[in-house]
Amino acid sequence: MAENNSVSYHTYTPGNNAALNRDQVLDFLFKHLDEYGDQRQDIEKCMNYALSEDAGKGGSVLEARENGQVVGALILNNTGMTGYIPENILVYVAVHGSTRGKGVGKKLVQMAIDSTEGSIALHVEPQNPARHLYEKLGFTNKYLEYRLTR
Ligand SMILES: CC(C)(COP(=O)(O)OP(=O)(O)OC[C@H]1O[C@@H](n2cnc3c(N)ncnc32)[C@H](O)[C@@H]1OP(=O)(O)O)[C@@H](O)C(=O)NCCC(=O)NCCS
């Protein structure tokens, strides 16, 4: 895969996010998650949790920029649990439609893996090609996920 050297990557955490333009990243995720997205206000809750300094919360927000524009973003939440539940949940990752297939998504997920300790859970719809990305980075799907939605 070609390395795209014009893309810069940034990691924001609870103690280091003054330089983050929250609205730009939220707008980006709301638009580029495509059909796998959520309401903007829910993505914002996830970001606020990731950047919270409250005990048991936290995580990271990663962004990729090219020519000043956001071309990729990822949000990871710490669960506050350990051992019986994975320590982290990778909640959102998206890359701009015109930037896909150049390794940006893989780099963001690899950075998220490197930025935290413990296991990382995520869910992905069976038909989403993002599965290929996760599997290439070592994620497995031993479990089925069931939800009581209400
Ligand atoms: C999923 C997504 C983030 C991948 O980003 P990307 O920058 O295009 O992915 P990469 O170029 O880093 O690809 C990483 C690997 O996954 C594979 N891959 C990525 N998309 C693929 C696809 N549609 N089909 C097959 N393989 C794919 C690549 O071949 C690559 O493997 P390689 O390193 O062996 O070449 C991007 O497609 C996206 O934003 N999708 C819409 C939002 C979404 O579905 N998010 C995930 C659910 S929350």
The ligand as an SDF file (V2000), in Angstrom:
LIG
                    3D

 48 50  0  0  0  0  0  0  0  0999 V2000
  -13.5200    1.6570    6.9640 C   0  0  0  0  0  0  0  0  0  0  0  0
  -12.6780    2.8520    6.5220 C   0  0  0  0  0  0  0  0  0  0  0  0
  -12.3970    3.7450    7.7190 C   0  0  0  0  0  0  0  0  0  0  0  0
  -11.3440    2.2920    5.9500 C   0  0  0  0  0  0  0  0  0  0  0  0
  -10.4750    3.3970    5.6980 O   0  0  0  0  0  0  0  0  0  0  0  0
   -9.3960    3.3470    4.5140 P   0  0  0  0  0  0  0  0  0  0  0  0
   -8.4590    4.4730    4.7210 O   0  0  0  0  0  0  0  0  0  0  0  0
  -10.0780    3.2660    3.2060 O   0  0  0  0  0  0  0  0  0  0  0  0
   -8.6820    1.9270    4.7930 O   0  0  0  0  0  0  0  0  0  0  0  0
   -7.1730    1.5630    4.4460 P   0  0  0  0  0  0  0  0  0  0  0  0
   -6.8280    2.1590    3.1140 O   0  0  0  0  0  0  0  0  0  0  0  0
   -6.2910    1.9310    5.5790 O   0  0  0  0  0  0  0  0  0  0  0  0
   -7.2400   -0.0140    4.3110 O   0  0  0  0  0  0  0  0  0  0  0  0
   -6.7390   -0.8630    5.3430 C   0  0  0  0  0  0  0  0  0  0  0  0
   -6.8330   -2.2920    4.9150 C   0  0  0  0  0  0  0  0  0  0  0  0
   -8.1870   -2.7080    4.8560 O   0  0  0  0  0  0  0  0  0  0  0  0
   -8.5140   -3.1130    3.5510 C   0  0  0  0  0  0  0  0  0  0  0  0
   -9.7870   -2.5260    3.1440 N   0  0  0  0  0  0  0  0  0  0  0  0
  -10.2420   -1.2940    3.4420 C   0  0  0  0  0  0  0  0  0  0  0  0
  -11.4490   -1.0840    2.8560 N   0  0  0  0  0  0  0  0  0  0  0  0
  -11.7210   -2.2320    2.1780 C   0  0  0  0  0  0  0  0  0  0  0  0
  -12.7890   -2.6430    1.3580 C   0  0  0  0  0  0  0  0  0  0  0  0
  -13.8230   -1.8350    1.0940 N   0  0  0  0  0  0  0  0  0  0  0  0
  -12.7470   -3.8720    0.8340 N   0  0  0  0  0  0  0  0  0  0  0  0
  -11.6910   -4.7030    1.0730 C   0  0  0  0  0  0  0  0  0  0  0  0
  -10.6290   -4.3580    1.8380 N   0  0  0  0  0  0  0  0  0  0  0  0
  -10.6610   -3.1390    2.3750 C   0  0  0  0  0  0  0  0  0  0  0  0
   -7.4270   -2.5790    2.6420 C   0  0  0  0  0  0  0  0  0  0  0  0
   -7.2050   -3.4240    1.5520 O   0  0  0  0  0  0  0  0  0  0  0  0
   -6.2360   -2.4950    3.5320 C   0  0  0  0  0  0  0  0  0  0  0  0
   -5.5130   -3.7030    3.5650 O   0  0  0  0  0  0  0  0  0  0  0  0
   -3.9280   -3.7470    3.2130 P   0  0  0  0  0  0  0  0  0  0  0  0
   -3.2580   -2.9150    4.2550 O   0  0  0  0  0  0  0  0  0  0  0  0
   -3.5710   -5.1780    3.2650 O   0  0  0  0  0  0  0  0  0  0  0  0
   -3.8070   -3.1580    1.8490 O   0  0  0  0  0  0  0  0  0  0  0  0
  -13.3890    3.6520    5.3910 C   0  0  0  0  0  0  0  0  0  0  0  0
  -13.7360    2.7850    4.3390 O   0  0  0  0  0  0  0  0  0  0  0  0
  -14.6470    4.3980    5.8500 C   0  0  0  0  0  0  0  0  0  0  0  0
  -14.5780    5.5350    6.3070 O   0  0  0  0  0  0  0  0  0  0  0  0
  -15.8460    3.7570    5.6980 N   0  0  0  0  0  0  0  0  0  0  0  0
  -17.1030    4.3880    6.0750 C   0  0  0  0  0  0  0  0  0  0  0  0
  -17.2740    4.4810    7.5760 C   0  0  0  0  0  0  0  0  0  0  0  0
  -17.2090    3.1210    8.2410 C   0  0  0  0  0  0  0  0  0  0  0  0
  -17.7300    2.1250    7.7440 O   0  0  0  0  0  0  0  0  0  0  0  0
  -16.5710    3.0860    9.4350 N   0  0  0  0  0  0  0  0  0  0  0  0
  -16.4240    1.8730   10.2110 C   0  0  0  0  0  0  0  0  0  0  0  0
  -17.6350    1.5800   11.0330 C   0  0  0  0  0  0  0  0  0  0  0  0
  -17.7600    2.6170   12.4770 S   0  0  0  0  0  0  0  0  0  0  0  0
  1  2  1  0
  2  3  1  0
  2  4  1  0
  2 36  1  0
  4  5  1  0
  5  6  1  0
  6  7  2  0
  6  8  1  0
  6  9  1  0
  9 10  1  0
 10 11  2  0
 10 12  1  0
 10 13  1  0
 13 14  1  0
 14 15  1  0
 15 16  1  0
 15 30  1  0
 16 17  1  0
 17 18  1  0
 17 28  1  0
 18 19  1  0
 18 27  1  0
 19 20  2  0
 20 21  1  0
 21 22  1  0
 21 27  2  0
 22 23  1  0
 22 24  2  0
 24 25  1  0
 25 26  2  0
 26 27  1  0
 28 29  1  0
 28 30  1  0
 30 31  1  0
 31 32  1  0
 32 33  2  0
 32 34  1  0
 32 35  1  0
 36 37  1  0
 36 38  1  0
 38 39  2  0
 38 40  1  0
 40 41  1  0
 41 42  1  0
 42 43  1  0
 43 44  2  0
 43 45  1  0
 45 46  1  0
 46 47  1  0
 47 48  1  0
M  END
$$$$
